[in-house]
Amino acid sequence: MSNNPIVAINQSKVANRPESYQTMMKVGPKVCITTASHPGFLGFEQLLQTGIHPMAGRYGGGAIDMHETLNPIGMFQYTVWKDVQSHEEMHHDNFKEIYELCGDCLDMVIEGPWEPYYEIICSDLPPIIAMTDVLAALGGAFAKQEAVPKVALAAKRAIAIGDHWVMDGHEQQFEEGAEKTLRWFKDNVPGMIGWMILKQFGVSAIGSFQLDPQGMLKATLGANPPAYNTNRGSAIPETPPIPGQTPTQYLVHMEWESPEAAHMGIAHAMLDYECRQIHNDGVLAHLDKGPYYQIFAPMMEQGQWRKKLVK
């Protein structure tokens, strides 16, 4: 494991209807406030799916902008932690509160939740700032005679998340090839803001609502929480209670200034000769499944954790 924080991504699919958005705005902040009660909590980003990358027609039934037609839509909630035990302690200490809050959301859930843990292998993400902070960021770079920095505007970006399952024994080659591809993007493609490579290493049972049989049958819409217990027991684990999947899953997280920039930017892996060779040999040659890119928009975020990343 690197010295970077770890990320738990609560993944679900929800009904794309007005009532779902009303529930998100009512319940989401309360969940975030409860989660932030633990000292090991470092930050969060909540992302809502707006479309997919059609990948040169391979997924021609999809499009970058499907925010009105895609149903269900993906919802990824990143929570960032000092370690696994901190996340599991938070779920244990606030189990009744989070159970009740999440119970209020179940009538919009189509699939999930599923909450894998990810190690941040490497990253190049700028801090999140507002439009009013842009001049200060640029002026600071000029004063230090540094290159003009990339700017990640709060709630104004398009985030592309690519699912890659890597052949056993090919993890190092994939990581090197993916990093080389992403650095090429950032150096050569307009609108590329930043990126990180995430490697799954397990799943939170309680964060995935994987209760024991008695708890599972008691999990109805609303309050009345069952006992804190899963098929893996009731102790607070120090490591992920559910082991990581095989083949190993990697998520490539990219941030672009707009969905259109993401569409054209990712296409360089197919259309630019130099980038195509890097991506073919370093990424595609090591996959058992993928890539598949979903496009998300930030809904709520607290990005202080990005300043803690080891580049």
N, C-alpha and C positions, 0 to 999 in steps of 0.2 A: 504494500500500500504506500502511496505517496503521502507527503505532508499536507496535501490539500484536504479541505473538508469533504465529507461524503454527502451525497444527494439521495434523498428518498423521493421518488416520483410516484404520486398517487394517480393512477391511470384509470379512466372510466370513459364510457360513452353515454351521453345523455340526450334526451329528447330535445330537438330543436324547435321550441315553441316559446311564446312570450312568458308563460308561467315559469319556465325553467330559469330564465334570466332574472326574474323577480326573486326567485328563491336564492339564486347565487348571491345577489346583492344583499339579501337579508341575512342569510346564514354564513356566507363566506367570511365576512369580517369577524364574526364571532368565533369561528373556528381558528382563524389566524391569531386572534387575541389570546385564546386559550392555549394554542400551541406555543406562543411566545413566552409562556410562563416558565419554561424550563431554561436554565442557564446554558445548556449545550446547544440551544437553537441559535442559528446564525443568520437566517433570512429565508425568503420565499419568493417564488414567482408563480402566479396562476395563469395558465395559458388556455385559450379556447381555439379549437380548430376552425380555420376558415376555408381550407381546401386541401388539395394534394398537388404534388408535382407530377404531371402526366408522363414524364420521362420519355419524351420523343414518341408518344403514342402508345407505349407499352401499357399504360393505364389511361387510354384515351377516353374512357368514360368519366374521368375526373378532370378537374381544372383547378387553377390557382385560387380563383374566387368562387367558392360554393357556400358562402356564409348563409344564404337564404335557402338553398336547395338541399344541402347535405343534411341527412337525418338518419341515424343519430350523428352528433358531432363529438369529437374527442375532447376531453378535458384533462390536461396534465397539470398537476399541482406539485411543483418543486418545493420541497422543504430541505434546507441545508443544515447540517449538523456537525458538531465536533467529532462524533463517533456514533456507532450503531447503538451502544448502550444508552446514550442520551435520548435518542429517538424512542427507543422502547420504554425507557423510564417515563417519558412524557405521556405515552399512551397508557401506561399503567396508572400513573398518578392522576390522570384526567379522564379515565375510562368512561365514567358515567356521563360527564359533561359532553365529551366528544361523541359518545354513542347517541345521546339525545339529539345533538345538533345534526349528526349524519343521518339519523332516522328521519329528520324533517326533509331530507333531500332524496330519499329513496324512491319517491313517486316520480322522479324525472330520470332515474338511472335505467339504462338499457343493458349495460354490461359493466361489470366491475363492482367495487374497486379492486385494483391489483396494485400493490405498492412495492416494486423492486428497489433495491439499494444499488447505487452506482458509485464507483470510484472515478474521480476526475483524473484521467491519465495525463492530459496536458491541455493547456488552454491559452487563448489570447483574446480575452474579453475586456473591453474598456469599462470603466465605471458607468453606471446609469446616471444621466443628468437631465435637467430640464432645459428648454430652449433658452431661458434667461441665463443659464450657466455656460452657454457655448462660448461667448466672447471671453469669459474668464479662462476657460480651458485653452483656447487658442492663444490668448495673450500670455499665459504662463509658459506655453511651449516656445513661443517666440522669444521671450525673455531669457530662456535657458538655451536658446539656439538649438532646439530639438525639432524633429520633423513634425509636421502638422498631424495632430492626433486624430484617430477615428472617434466618432461621437455616437454614443448609444442614447437616444432620446427616450425618456420615460414614456411607456405606453404608446410609442409611435413606430415600433419596429415590426418587421415580419421575421418570424423565427421558423426555420426549417429544421425538422428533426428527422434524421434518417436512421432507419432500423437496419442493422447489419448483423447477421449471425455468422461467426467466423469458424472456419475449419479447425478442428483440434490440432494443436501444434503450430498453427500459423498466426498466433496472436501477436507476436513481436513484429512479424513482417507486415501485418495489417496495420498495427499502430504506427509504424514508421511510414508506411505508404499513405495512410489517411492524413497524418500530420503534414507530410510533404505536399499533398494535394491541397490541403486547407491553407497552407502558407502561400502556395502559388495563387490561390484565389485572392487572398488578401492583398498580395503584391500587384496583381494584374487585373482584377475585375472590379469595375465601378459598383459602388453600393454595398460592398462587403464590409460589415462592421467588425465582426469578431466570431470566435468559434471555441468550442471545447469538445473533447472526445471523452465519452463516458463508457465505462465497462461495468456491466452488471456482475454483482458477486453474491447475490442472495435476495431474499424477499422477506418483508415483514409480515408475519402471520396476522397479528392483530390489526395492523394498518390495512390489511387486505380484507378485513371482516371475516377471516377464516377462524370462526369460533369453534368450540367443541360441539358435538351434536346437540346437546341440550341448549346451548346458547344459540346455535344456528336456527333451531326451531322456534326459539323465543324472539328472534330478530324480526319484529313487526314494525310497521310505520309508527313512529312516535317514541315515547319514553319507555319506562319499565325495563331498564338494562338488565341483562343476565349477569352471571358472575364472570369476572375476568378470567378466561381460560380458553385455550386452544388445544388442538390435537397434539401440540408440542409441549403442553403443560402450562402452568401459571407463573413460573419463575420469570424474572426479567432477564432476558438473554444478553450476553455481551457481543455475540455474533449473530448474523441473520439466522432466525429459526428455520426458514425454508431455504435449502441450498440453491445456489445459482444454477441457471439453466445450462444445458449443453445441447447443441453447440453454444459457445459463449456469445452472449448478446452485447453488441456495442451500439450506442446511440451517438451519432454525429450531430451536434447541436451547432447550427449556424445562425447568425443574426445579420439581416439585410435591412437596408433603409426602406424597402417597400416590397410587397409581393411580386411586383413586376421585376424588380432587381433580383429577387431570389430565383424567379423563373428563368431569366436570361443568364444569371450567374452560374447556377448549377448546370445549365446546358453546356457550359464550356468543357465539362468532363467528357462530353460526346463530340463537340464540334471543333475545339482547339486541338491541333495536332500534338503540341508539346504536353498540354494538360492531359490529353487522352492517354498518352503512353504512361504517364505517371500514375493515373487513376487505374488503368487497365492492369498494370503490373503490380501496383502497390495495394490496390483495394479489391477489384473484381476477381482477381486470380485467387483470392483467399476466402471466398464466401461460400457458405452452404445455403444461405438465404439472403435475399435483398439485392440492392438497396431499395427501400421504399420510403419516400419522403412525404411527411405531413407538414402542412403550413399552419402556423398558429399566430395569434395576436395576443399580446400581453393584456390581461384584464386587471390584475392587481400585482404589485411587486414591491419588494424591499430588497434592494440590491447591494447592501453594504458588504455582503459576503464576497462579492467579486473582487474586492480590494485585497482579500486574503489569499487569492489564488497564486500558486507558484507557477510561473510561466514555463 
